Amino acid sequence: MASIIPLIPLLLSIAILLMGNGLQGTLLPVRAGMESFGSMEIGILGSAYFLGFMAGCLYGPRVIRVVGHIRTFTGMVAVASTVVLIHALVLEPVIWWALRAMTGFCFAVLYMVIESWLNEKSSNENRGLVFSVYTIINLTVITVGQILLMTADPASFPLFALASILVSVAAVPVALTRIDQPAPLEVVQLRLGRLFRISPVGVVGCVAVGLANGAFWSLAPVYALTTANSSDVSTVAWFMSIVVIAGAIGQWPLGRLSDRIDRRLVIIGACLGSAAAGLGMVLLAEHVPYGVFIFGFIFGIFAFPIYALSVAHLNDFITDPNDYVEAASGLLLVFALGAVAGPTIASAIIDLVGIRYLFAYTAAIHIAAAAFCAYRMRVRAPAPAEDQIPFADAVRMAQTTAAVDPTSPDELTPSDDTKDAA
């Protein structure tokens, strides 16, 4: 653990930052519902965040290269903190959409700064430990952020102020750190077609996660209030916290299982488990005591690990270690594309049939992903056991950030890692 001590300022900053982001991510849909925003308006709110996030992945590195990591971090924190407060001052859907896009951009860049810094300041011997601690902090503080929703009335100003304060304070450890700034981000090409040819299941899995989880984060708080027949926001806080905790619990058992058998079988199982939980939400949650929480827990266990499982499966078919960074960056953008579309599609469905069918939408996405994965198992053998990388390493590499060149041609030179992908 001694190797973690020099990185404490960075880890502390990300902990405080994610706590503030977790709070506002749940606060805004709840407040939007109180202000009589329609389902479509709330859905677009979620899509706007991920649209900004995608833009941050593409263009944030240019900011970092010009002004450096510390100035970029403090500047993005200042903007993100201010944006939270504007939400409370201007209660107009269109304005909120623009603000959420700005928040998404800021947080994409902030993640990029922290993760590239942690990656460079870690050695090959302790990098796995560093990113395991980072992942634990990530999931823990997001849960704390959900629970903070219970500390005040979402219809009043204090929760917006608290979220702004947390985001602002996150700049202090980074601004005062004595750790040297990392080197400029590595530039990688954006070749999504190449990634698909390497592993169709990996790419489709990440798209499915974006479509389903993007809708979940945007609309689940409204679902929890409606289905539980309660105006108490503690219902939302506990529901979201339970799902996040379940997601943390499910990561490692499913990941370790995927190290031992064909990962696609585990992905199919996770998708079908998520779909079953979603259908349980629709058909049974209102009739079973604490049904919303029970099926939410099951949903989190199966739905949240699918992204890391998909990344691990794609990485099994990469033969050049230099391609791992491109794969991580490309799959993050693929996820963001799905997450942009997911909330809007789900909200359109909800407008027609009601909020209780949010999880029917996620179930349909997961069933489709499972079916595609089953089809791919019939046309392609699993990666040889000796080529598979441990799931834990795949999780770490999924968090490796780089500057993406969006103007790169999407071309593929035949090689050993792709010739069997047809």
C-alpha beads as a LAMMPS data file, in Angstrom:
LAMMPS data file: protein, C-alpha beads

422 atoms
421 bonds

1 atom types
1 bond types

-500.0 500.0 xlo xhi
-500.0 500.0 ylo yhi
-500.0 500.0 zlo zhi

Masses

1 110.0

Atoms # bond

1 1 1 0.000 0.000 0.000
2 1 1 3.008 2.302 0.315
3 1 1 2.872 2.795 -3.455
4 1 1 -0.606 4.334 -3.100
5 1 1 0.422 7.067 -0.637
6 1 1 1.986 9.457 -3.217
7 1 1 -1.204 9.205 -5.278
8 1 1 -3.553 10.099 -2.419
9 1 1 -4.100 13.725 -3.638
10 1 1 -5.277 12.460 -7.038
11 1 1 -7.502 9.776 -5.518
12 1 1 -8.951 12.257 -3.042
13 1 1 -9.783 14.686 -5.828
14 1 1 -11.587 12.068 -7.887
15 1 1 -13.477 10.848 -4.797
16 1 1 -14.840 14.314 -4.018
17 1 1 -15.521 15.011 -7.683
18 1 1 -17.495 11.805 -8.243
19 1 1 -19.471 12.367 -5.072
20 1 1 -20.654 15.686 -6.465
21 1 1 -21.357 14.156 -9.864
22 1 1 -23.267 11.259 -8.315
23 1 1 -25.445 13.692 -6.377
24 1 1 -26.318 15.902 -9.332
25 1 1 -26.843 12.910 -11.633
26 1 1 -29.770 11.806 -9.453
27 1 1 -30.871 15.243 -8.274
28 1 1 -31.537 16.627 -11.750
29 1 1 -34.031 13.973 -12.973
30 1 1 -35.879 14.200 -9.633
31 1 1 -36.051 17.993 -9.779
32 1 1 -37.052 17.851 -13.450
33 1 1 -39.976 15.620 -12.513
34 1 1 -40.991 18.067 -9.794
35 1 1 -40.927 20.865 -12.362
36 1 1 -43.255 18.825 -14.635
37 1 1 -40.657 18.148 -17.322
38 1 1 -41.993 15.502 -19.712
39 1 1 -40.393 12.064 -20.080
40 1 1 -38.883 13.098 -23.411
41 1 1 -37.403 16.251 -21.885
42 1 1 -35.841 14.225 -19.055
43 1 1 -34.555 11.648 -21.535
44 1 1 -32.900 14.313 -23.670
45 1 1 -31.321 15.623 -20.474
46 1 1 -29.494 12.300 -20.148
47 1 1 -28.613 12.174 -23.844
48 1 1 -27.172 15.686 -23.649
49 1 1 -24.801 14.653 -20.864
50 1 1 -23.400 11.758 -22.873
51 1 1 -23.205 13.886 -26.030
52 1 1 -21.026 16.322 -24.108
53 1 1 -19.052 13.414 -22.675
54 1 1 -18.352 12.116 -26.170
55 1 1 -17.221 15.572 -27.282
56 1 1 -14.911 15.708 -24.280
57 1 1 -13.330 12.389 -25.267
58 1 1 -12.669 13.730 -28.766
59 1 1 -11.578 17.290 -28.112
60 1 1 -10.573 17.474 -24.438
61 1 1 -7.017 16.257 -25.106
62 1 1 -6.388 19.368 -27.193
63 1 1 -7.072 21.481 -24.102
64 1 1 -4.731 19.331 -22.009
65 1 1 -1.927 19.625 -24.575
66 1 1 -2.223 23.422 -24.666
67 1 1 -2.467 24.302 -20.941
68 1 1 -1.362 21.174 -19.067
69 1 1 -3.070 18.773 -16.709
70 1 1 -3.373 20.955 -13.592
71 1 1 -4.762 24.036 -15.363
72 1 1 -7.133 21.848 -17.358
73 1 1 -8.397 20.135 -14.202
74 1 1 -8.986 23.363 -12.290
75 1 1 -10.617 25.027 -15.306
76 1 1 -13.008 22.138 -15.949
77 1 1 -13.871 21.985 -12.231
78 1 1 -14.693 25.710 -12.231
79 1 1 -17.014 25.330 -15.219
80 1 1 -18.684 22.157 -13.881
81 1 1 -19.239 23.767 -10.473
82 1 1 -20.811 26.869 -12.000
83 1 1 -23.078 24.839 -14.278
84 1 1 -24.624 23.035 -11.287
85 1 1 -25.746 26.338 -9.810
86 1 1 -27.230 27.604 -13.073
87 1 1 -29.559 24.577 -13.063
88 1 1 -31.140 25.918 -9.882
89 1 1 -31.495 29.451 -11.275
90 1 1 -32.966 28.700 -14.728
91 1 1 -35.665 26.004 -14.838
92 1 1 -35.998 25.633 -18.597
93 1 1 -35.533 22.266 -20.356
94 1 1 -33.531 23.645 -23.295
95 1 1 -31.152 25.468 -20.967
96 1 1 -30.768 22.352 -18.849
97 1 1 -29.898 20.318 -21.960
98 1 1 -27.084 22.723 -22.822
99 1 1 -25.872 22.716 -19.225
100 1 1 -25.821 18.913 -19.057
101 1 1 -23.822 18.775 -22.291
102 1 1 -21.300 21.162 -20.723
103 1 1 -21.152 18.976 -17.608
104 1 1 -20.563 15.866 -19.715
105 1 1 -17.718 17.574 -21.579
106 1 1 -16.098 18.722 -18.332
107 1 1 -16.287 15.323 -16.659
108 1 1 -14.899 13.474 -19.680
109 1 1 -11.857 15.745 -19.570
110 1 1 -11.581 15.443 -15.779
111 1 1 -11.601 11.626 -15.977
112 1 1 -8.966 11.851 -18.704
113 1 1 -6.686 14.010 -16.564
114 1 1 -6.943 11.821 -13.469
115 1 1 -6.710 8.447 -15.216
116 1 1 -3.768 9.419 -17.423
117 1 1 -2.020 10.807 -14.330
118 1 1 -2.629 7.625 -12.319
119 1 1 -1.508 5.493 -15.268
120 1 1 1.792 7.311 -15.707
121 1 1 2.626 7.501 -12.001
122 1 1 1.994 3.780 -11.529
123 1 1 4.551 1.082 -12.245
124 1 1 3.922 -2.270 -13.882
125 1 1 4.138 -3.820 -10.419
126 1 1 1.487 -1.661 -8.727
127 1 1 -0.724 -0.490 -11.606
128 1 1 -3.307 -3.202 -10.981
129 1 1 -3.522 -2.230 -7.290
130 1 1 -3.780 1.476 -8.106
131 1 1 -6.659 1.016 -10.520
132 1 1 -8.394 -1.445 -8.210
133 1 1 -8.360 1.222 -5.493
134 1 1 -9.540 3.749 -8.068
135 1 1 -12.448 1.494 -9.068
136 1 1 -13.449 0.916 -5.427
137 1 1 -13.384 4.667 -4.758
138 1 1 -15.390 5.280 -7.924
139 1 1 -18.238 2.965 -6.938
140 1 1 -18.188 3.901 -3.243
141 1 1 -18.384 7.670 -3.606
142 1 1 -21.039 7.517 -6.336
143 1 1 -23.148 5.581 -3.813
144 1 1 -22.473 8.246 -1.174
145 1 1 -23.511 10.881 -3.704
146 1 1 -26.861 9.125 -4.157
147 1 1 -27.440 9.037 -0.398
148 1 1 -26.700 12.774 -0.102
149 1 1 -29.985 13.310 -1.951
150 1 1 -31.725 12.642 1.379
151 1 1 -30.025 15.551 3.149
152 1 1 -32.317 18.288 1.768
153 1 1 -35.387 18.947 -0.359
154 1 1 -34.605 18.616 -4.101
155 1 1 -37.070 21.452 -4.742
156 1 1 -34.826 23.843 -2.800
157 1 1 -31.364 25.297 -3.432
158 1 1 -29.117 23.542 -0.850
159 1 1 -28.580 20.283 -2.782
160 1 1 -27.461 22.213 -5.862
161 1 1 -25.114 24.227 -3.658
162 1 1 -23.765 21.051 -2.046
163 1 1 -23.069 19.464 -5.445
164 1 1 -21.305 22.649 -6.557
165 1 1 -19.230 22.774 -3.370
166 1 1 -18.100 19.174 -3.768
167 1 1 -17.060 19.705 -7.390
168 1 1 -15.195 22.911 -6.442
169 1 1 -13.339 21.380 -3.488
170 1 1 -12.160 18.545 -5.735
171 1 1 -9.725 20.991 -7.370
172 1 1 -7.821 21.671 -4.160
173 1 1 -5.780 18.429 -3.819
174 1 1 -4.790 18.532 -7.501
175 1 1 -3.955 22.246 -7.464
176 1 1 -1.697 21.794 -4.414
177 1 1 -0.118 18.467 -5.357
178 1 1 3.644 18.145 -5.697
179 1 1 3.329 15.203 -8.081
180 1 1 4.857 15.988 -11.465
181 1 1 2.401 16.370 -14.327
182 1 1 2.312 13.438 -16.759
183 1 1 3.567 13.612 -20.320
184 1 1 1.130 14.627 -23.086
185 1 1 -1.525 12.044 -23.848
186 1 1 -0.759 9.394 -26.426
187 1 1 -2.646 10.017 -29.667
188 1 1 -4.555 7.064 -31.099
189 1 1 -6.659 6.673 -34.215
190 1 1 -10.427 6.333 -34.129
191 1 1 -11.108 3.189 -36.184
192 1 1 -14.427 1.808 -35.018
193 1 1 -14.767 -0.430 -38.057
194 1 1 -11.464 -2.048 -37.187
195 1 1 -12.596 -2.655 -33.616
196 1 1 -15.806 -4.265 -34.883
197 1 1 -13.848 -6.575 -37.158
198 1 1 -11.567 -7.548 -34.279
199 1 1 -14.516 -8.354 -31.999
200 1 1 -18.137 -7.779 -33.051
201 1 1 -19.317 -8.994 -29.625
202 1 1 -17.085 -6.513 -27.798
203 1 1 -18.374 -3.541 -29.776
204 1 1 -22.042 -4.574 -29.741
205 1 1 -21.808 -5.287 -26.020
206 1 1 -20.541 -1.759 -25.324
207 1 1 -23.265 -0.226 -27.517
208 1 1 -25.877 -2.254 -25.627
209 1 1 -24.503 -1.050 -22.301
210 1 1 -24.727 2.552 -23.514
211 1 1 -28.300 2.107 -24.741
212 1 1 -29.459 0.420 -21.530
213 1 1 -27.384 2.094 -18.825
214 1 1 -27.682 5.556 -20.364
215 1 1 -31.466 5.216 -20.104
216 1 1 -31.146 3.841 -16.571
217 1 1 -29.090 6.747 -15.222
218 1 1 -31.358 9.292 -16.874
219 1 1 -34.796 7.880 -16.047
220 1 1 -34.476 5.400 -13.163
221 1 1 -34.878 8.090 -10.455
222 1 1 -38.279 9.008 -11.940
223 1 1 -39.141 5.305 -12.219
224 1 1 -38.303 4.695 -8.551
225 1 1 -40.542 7.513 -7.349
226 1 1 -43.441 6.456 -9.542
227 1 1 -43.298 2.696 -8.997
228 1 1 -42.850 2.965 -5.241
229 1 1 -45.871 5.300 -5.098
230 1 1 -43.875 7.631 -2.908
231 1 1 -42.919 11.285 -2.945
232 1 1 -40.075 10.588 -0.518
233 1 1 -36.766 11.124 -2.316
234 1 1 -35.108 8.663 0.050
235 1 1 -36.723 5.976 -2.118
236 1 1 -34.710 7.236 -5.080
237 1 1 -31.496 7.504 -3.064
238 1 1 -31.740 3.969 -1.710
239 1 1 -32.816 2.501 -5.043
240 1 1 -29.927 4.043 -6.979
241 1 1 -27.445 3.152 -4.215
242 1 1 -28.588 -0.465 -4.131
243 1 1 -28.185 -0.812 -7.902
244 1 1 -24.669 0.700 -7.827
245 1 1 -23.597 -1.510 -4.905
246 1 1 -24.973 -4.560 -6.712
247 1 1 -22.985 -3.576 -9.797
248 1 1 -19.817 -3.491 -7.699
249 1 1 -20.606 -6.896 -6.201
250 1 1 -21.272 -8.484 -9.585
251 1 1 -18.077 -7.316 -11.313
252 1 1 -15.560 -9.730 -9.892
253 1 1 -17.486 -13.051 -9.684
254 1 1 -18.631 -12.678 -13.294
255 1 1 -15.201 -11.456 -14.336
256 1 1 -13.404 -14.362 -12.696
257 1 1 -15.882 -16.805 -14.211
258 1 1 -15.167 -15.318 -17.638
259 1 1 -11.459 -16.086 -17.114
260 1 1 -12.334 -19.777 -16.898
261 1 1 -14.896 -20.271 -19.682
262 1 1 -15.819 -18.625 -22.987
263 1 1 -16.451 -15.000 -22.022
264 1 1 -19.361 -14.875 -24.440
265 1 1 -21.249 -17.387 -22.308
266 1 1 -20.833 -15.055 -19.323
267 1 1 -21.926 -12.056 -21.393
268 1 1 -25.029 -13.971 -22.512
269 1 1 -25.755 -14.952 -18.909
270 1 1 -25.326 -11.370 -17.719
271 1 1 -27.593 -10.055 -20.480
272 1 1 -30.292 -12.625 -19.754
273 1 1 -30.017 -11.976 -16.006
274 1 1 -30.433 -8.248 -16.651
275 1 1 -33.397 -8.910 -18.927
276 1 1 -35.056 -11.153 -16.321
277 1 1 -34.597 -8.452 -13.681
278 1 1 -36.028 -5.852 -16.065
279 1 1 -39.105 -7.959 -16.768
280 1 1 -39.456 -8.528 -13.040
281 1 1 -39.477 -4.757 -12.608
282 1 1 -42.311 -4.449 -15.103
283 1 1 -44.457 -7.393 -14.029
284 1 1 -43.778 -8.002 -10.347
285 1 1 -42.069 -5.071 -8.616
286 1 1 -45.305 -3.333 -7.634
287 1 1 -46.782 -6.550 -6.194
288 1 1 -43.792 -7.823 -4.183
289 1 1 -42.715 -6.218 -0.886
290 1 1 -39.615 -4.146 -1.605
291 1 1 -39.833 -5.445 -5.155
292 1 1 -38.285 -2.306 -6.645
293 1 1 -35.187 -2.773 -4.507
294 1 1 -34.967 -6.560 -4.968
295 1 1 -35.178 -6.463 -8.750
296 1 1 -32.977 -3.345 -8.828
297 1 1 -30.282 -5.295 -6.969
298 1 1 -30.518 -8.184 -9.436
299 1 1 -30.409 -5.739 -12.352
300 1 1 -27.258 -4.087 -11.022
301 1 1 -25.439 -7.399 -10.456
302 1 1 -25.885 -8.443 -14.079
303 1 1 -26.165 -5.193 -16.077
304 1 1 -23.192 -3.217 -14.789
305 1 1 -20.431 -5.811 -15.459
306 1 1 -21.357 -6.218 -19.145
307 1 1 -19.140 -3.313 -20.233
308 1 1 -15.996 -4.718 -18.606
309 1 1 -16.801 -8.215 -19.892
310 1 1 -17.148 -6.833 -23.428
311 1 1 -13.842 -4.971 -23.149
312 1 1 -12.131 -8.110 -21.861
313 1 1 -13.514 -10.175 -24.743
314 1 1 -12.221 -7.710 -27.343
315 1 1 -8.829 -7.518 -25.656
316 1 1 -8.501 -11.312 -25.917
317 1 1 -8.253 -10.914 -29.719
318 1 1 -5.639 -8.140 -29.709
319 1 1 -2.126 -9.350 -30.461
320 1 1 -0.246 -6.042 -30.430
321 1 1 -0.031 -4.535 -26.900
322 1 1 0.079 -1.063 -28.468
323 1 1 -3.523 -1.556 -29.617
324 1 1 -4.956 -1.797 -26.094
325 1 1 -5.118 1.980 -25.675
326 1 1 -6.892 2.421 -29.016
327 1 1 -9.372 -0.298 -28.042
328 1 1 -10.116 1.290 -24.657
329 1 1 -10.636 4.731 -26.172
330 1 1 -12.709 3.409 -29.078
331 1 1 -14.989 1.330 -26.873
332 1 1 -15.548 4.293 -24.563
333 1 1 -16.752 6.302 -27.549
334 1 1 -18.935 3.404 -28.708
335 1 1 -20.500 3.303 -25.244
336 1 1 -21.068 7.068 -25.381
337 1 1 -22.797 6.780 -28.762
338 1 1 -25.211 4.249 -27.292
339 1 1 -25.712 6.369 -24.182
340 1 1 -26.594 9.408 -26.300
341 1 1 -29.352 7.474 -28.075
342 1 1 -30.568 5.356 -25.148
343 1 1 -32.279 7.956 -22.929
344 1 1 -34.104 9.574 -25.863
345 1 1 -35.332 6.250 -27.267
346 1 1 -36.437 5.061 -23.824
347 1 1 -38.252 8.311 -23.064
348 1 1 -40.124 8.104 -26.386
349 1 1 -41.323 4.625 -25.414
350 1 1 -42.255 5.793 -21.940
351 1 1 -44.340 8.623 -23.383
352 1 1 -46.409 5.970 -25.192
353 1 1 -46.772 3.263 -22.530
354 1 1 -45.700 4.748 -19.187
355 1 1 -42.609 4.988 -16.970
356 1 1 -43.050 1.443 -15.611
357 1 1 -41.916 0.135 -19.006
358 1 1 -38.443 1.667 -18.701
359 1 1 -37.081 -1.737 -17.772
360 1 1 -38.995 -3.441 -20.580
361 1 1 -36.847 -1.285 -22.865
362 1 1 -33.617 -2.317 -21.107
363 1 1 -34.743 -5.967 -21.193
364 1 1 -35.263 -5.745 -24.968
365 1 1 -31.752 -4.311 -25.414
366 1 1 -30.185 -7.040 -23.291
367 1 1 -32.094 -9.842 -25.040
368 1 1 -30.992 -8.513 -28.436
369 1 1 -27.366 -8.357 -27.247
370 1 1 -27.561 -11.916 -25.906
371 1 1 -29.012 -13.146 -29.210
372 1 1 -26.215 -11.474 -31.194
373 1 1 -23.617 -12.973 -28.885
374 1 1 -25.155 -16.450 -29.273
375 1 1 -25.046 -16.032 -33.066
376 1 1 -21.377 -15.054 -32.937
377 1 1 -20.592 -18.185 -30.919
378 1 1 -21.817 -20.240 -33.851
379 1 1 -19.510 -18.565 -36.385
380 1 1 -16.361 -17.969 -34.359
381 1 1 -14.409 -20.060 -31.878
382 1 1 -13.416 -18.532 -28.529
383 1 1 -9.989 -16.990 -28.111
384 1 1 -7.310 -19.569 -27.256
385 1 1 -6.820 -19.838 -23.501
386 1 1 -3.199 -18.742 -23.801
387 1 1 -4.272 -15.485 -25.512
388 1 1 -6.809 -14.473 -22.887
389 1 1 -5.867 -11.699 -20.501
390 1 1 -7.090 -11.744 -16.874
391 1 1 -10.358 -9.889 -16.302
392 1 1 -8.694 -7.614 -13.719
393 1 1 -6.179 -6.441 -16.318
394 1 1 -9.014 -5.798 -18.778
395 1 1 -10.754 -3.559 -16.244
396 1 1 -7.555 -1.571 -15.771
397 1 1 -6.990 -1.177 -19.506
398 1 1 -10.612 -0.103 -19.986
399 1 1 -9.715 2.950 -17.906
400 1 1 -6.597 3.819 -19.903
401 1 1 -7.194 7.149 -21.621
402 1 1 -5.634 8.653 -24.712
403 1 1 -6.183 11.459 -27.160
404 1 1 -8.421 10.224 -29.970
405 1 1 -7.886 11.513 -33.493
406 1 1 -11.437 11.721 -34.961
407 1 1 -10.114 12.450 -38.464
408 1 1 -8.240 9.148 -38.850
409 1 1 -9.292 6.934 -41.747
410 1 1 -11.215 3.858 -40.691
411 1 1 -9.127 1.260 -42.423
412 1 1 -7.805 -2.132 -41.514
413 1 1 -4.702 -3.919 -42.599
414 1 1 -5.265 -7.669 -42.398
415 1 1 -3.398 -9.187 -39.474
416 1 1 -3.502 -12.170 -37.181
417 1 1 -5.836 -10.399 -34.746
418 1 1 -8.560 -9.860 -37.325
419 1 1 -8.337 -12.514 -40.014
420 1 1 -10.565 -14.913 -38.055
421 1 1 -13.222 -12.341 -37.107
422 1 1 -15.572 -12.929 -40.036

Bonds

1 1 1 2
2 1 2 3
3 1 3 4
4 1 4 5
5 1 5 6
6 1 6 7
7 1 7 8
8 1 8 9
9 1 9 10
10 1 10 11
11 1 11 12
12 1 12 13
13 1 13 14
14 1 14 15
15 1 15 16
16 1 16 17
17 1 17 18
18 1 18 19
19 1 19 20
20 1 20 21
21 1 21 22
22 1 22 23
23 1 23 24
24 1 24 25
25 1 25 26
26 1 26 27
27 1 27 28
28 1 28 29
29 1 29 30
30 1 30 31
31 1 31 32
32 1 32 33
33 1 33 34
34 1 34 35
35 1 35 36
36 1 36 37
37 1 37 38
38 1 38 39
39 1 39 40
40 1 40 41
41 1 41 42
42 1 42 43
43 1 43 44
44 1 44 45
45 1 45 46
46 1 46 47
47 1 47 48
48 1 48 49
49 1 49 50
50 1 50 51
51 1 51 52
52 1 52 53
53 1 53 54
54 1 54 55
55 1 55 56
56 1 56 57
57 1 57 58
58 1 58 59
59 1 59 60
60 1 60 61
61 1 61 62
62 1 62 63
63 1 63 64
64 1 64 65
65 1 65 66
66 1 66 67
67 1 67 68
68 1 68 69
69 1 69 70
70 1 70 71
71 1 71 72
72 1 72 73
73 1 73 74
74 1 74 75
75 1 75 76
76 1 76 77
77 1 77 78
78 1 78 79
79 1 79 80
80 1 80 81
81 1 81 82
82 1 82 83
83 1 83 84
84 1 84 85
85 1 85 86
86 1 86 87
87 1 87 88
88 1 88 89
89 1 89 90
90 1 90 91
91 1 91 92
92 1 92 93
93 1 93 94
94 1 94 95
95 1 95 96
96 1 96 97
97 1 97 98
98 1 98 99
99 1 99 100
100 1 100 101
101 1 101 102
102 1 102 103
103 1 103 104
104 1 104 105
105 1 105 106
106 1 106 107
107 1 107 108
108 1 108 109
109 1 109 110
110 1 110 111
111 1 111 112
112 1 112 113
113 1 113 114
114 1 114 115
115 1 115 116
116 1 116 117
117 1 117 118
118 1 118 119
119 1 119 120
120 1 120 121
121 1 121 122
122 1 122 123
123 1 123 124
124 1 124 125
125 1 125 126
126 1 126 127
127 1 127 128
128 1 128 129
129 1 129 130
130 1 130 131
131 1 131 132
132 1 132 133
133 1 133 134
134 1 134 135
135 1 135 136
136 1 136 137
137 1 137 138
138 1 138 139
139 1 139 140
140 1 140 141
141 1 141 142
142 1 142 143
143 1 143 144
144 1 144 145
145 1 145 146
146 1 146 147
147 1 147 148
148 1 148 149
149 1 149 150
150 1 150 151
151 1 151 152
152 1 152 153
153 1 153 154
154 1 154 155
155 1 155 156
156 1 156 157
157 1 157 158
158 1 158 159
159 1 159 160
160 1 160 161
161 1 161 162
162 1 162 163
163 1 163 164
164 1 164 165
165 1 165 166
166 1 166 167
167 1 167 168
168 1 168 169
169 1 169 170
170 1 170 171
171 1 171 172
172 1 172 173
173 1 173 174
174 1 174 175
175 1 175 176
176 1 176 177
177 1 177 178
178 1 178 179
179 1 179 180
180 1 180 181
181 1 181 182
182 1 182 183
183 1 183 184
184 1 184 185
185 1 185 186
186 1 186 187
187 1 187 188
188 1 188 189
189 1 189 190
190 1 190 191
191 1 191 192
192 1 192 193
193 1 193 194
194 1 194 195
195 1 195 196
196 1 196 197
197 1 197 198
198 1 198 199
199 1 199 200
200 1 200 201
201 1 201 202
202 1 202 203
203 1 203 204
204 1 204 205
205 1 205 206
206 1 206 207
207 1 207 208
208 1 208 209
209 1 209 210
210 1 210 211
211 1 211 212
212 1 212 213
213 1 213 214
214 1 214 215
215 1 215 216
216 1 216 217
217 1 217 218
218 1 218 219
219 1 219 220
220 1 220 221
221 1 221 222
222 1 222 223
223 1 223 224
224 1 224 225
225 1 225 226
226 1 226 227
227 1 227 228
228 1 228 229
229 1 229 230
230 1 230 231
231 1 231 232
232 1 232 233
233 1 233 234
234 1 234 235
235 1 235 236
236 1 236 237
237 1 237 238
238 1 238 239
239 1 239 240
240 1 240 241
241 1 241 242
242 1 242 243
243 1 243 244
244 1 244 245
245 1 245 246
246 1 246 247
247 1 247 248
248 1 248 249
249 1 249 250
250 1 250 251
251 1 251 252
252 1 252 253
253 1 253 254
254 1 254 255
255 1 255 256
256 1 256 257
257 1 257 258
258 1 258 259
259 1 259 260
260 1 260 261
261 1 261 262
262 1 262 263
263 1 263 264
264 1 264 265
265 1 265 266
266 1 266 267
267 1 267 268
268 1 268 269
269 1 269 270
270 1 270 271
271 1 271 272
272 1 272 273
273 1 273 274
274 1 274 275
275 1 275 276
276 1 276 277
277 1 277 278
278 1 278 279
279 1 279 280
280 1 280 281
281 1 281 282
282 1 282 283
283 1 283 284
284 1 284 285
285 1 285 286
286 1 286 287
287 1 287 288
288 1 288 289
289 1 289 290
290 1 290 291
291 1 291 292
292 1 292 293
293 1 293 294
294 1 294 295
295 1 295 296
296 1 296 297
297 1 297 298
298 1 298 299
299 1 299 300
300 1 300 301
301 1 301 302
302 1 302 303
303 1 303 304
304 1 304 305
305 1 305 306
306 1 306 307
307 1 307 308
308 1 308 309
309 1 309 310
310 1 310 311
311 1 311 312
312 1 312 313
313 1 313 314
314 1 314 315
315 1 315 316
316 1 316 317
317 1 317 318
318 1 318 319
319 1 319 320
320 1 320 321
321 1 321 322
322 1 322 323
323 1 323 324
324 1 324 325
325 1 325 326
326 1 326 327
327 1 327 328
328 1 328 329
329 1 329 330
330 1 330 331
331 1 331 332
332 1 332 333
333 1 333 334
334 1 334 335
335 1 335 336
336 1 336 337
337 1 337 338
338 1 338 339
339 1 339 340
340 1 340 341
341 1 341 342
342 1 342 343
343 1 343 344
344 1 344 345
345 1 345 346
346 1 346 347
347 1 347 348
348 1 348 349
349 1 349 350
350 1 350 351
351 1 351 352
352 1 352 353
353 1 353 354
354 1 354 355
355 1 355 356
356 1 356 357
357 1 357 358
358 1 358 359
359 1 359 360
360 1 360 361
361 1 361 362
362 1 362 363
363 1 363 364
364 1 364 365
365 1 365 366
366 1 366 367
367 1 367 368
368 1 368 369
369 1 369 370
370 1 370 371
371 1 371 372
372 1 372 373
373 1 373 374
374 1 374 375
375 1 375 376
376 1 376 377
377 1 377 378
378 1 378 379
379 1 379 380
380 1 380 381
381 1 381 382
382 1 382 383
383 1 383 384
384 1 384 385
385 1 385 386
386 1 386 387
387 1 387 388
388 1 388 389
389 1 389 390
390 1 390 391
391 1 391 392
392 1 392 393
393 1 393 394
394 1 394 395
395 1 395 396
396 1 396 397
397 1 397 398
398 1 398 399
399 1 399 400
400 1 400 401
401 1 401 402
402 1 402 403
403 1 403 404
404 1 404 405
405 1 405 406
406 1 406 407
407 1 407 408
408 1 408 409
409 1 409 410
410 1 410 411
411 1 411 412
412 1 412 413
413 1 413 414
414 1 414 415
415 1 415 416
416 1 416 417
417 1 417 418
418 1 418 419
419 1 419 420
420 1 420 421
421 1 421 422
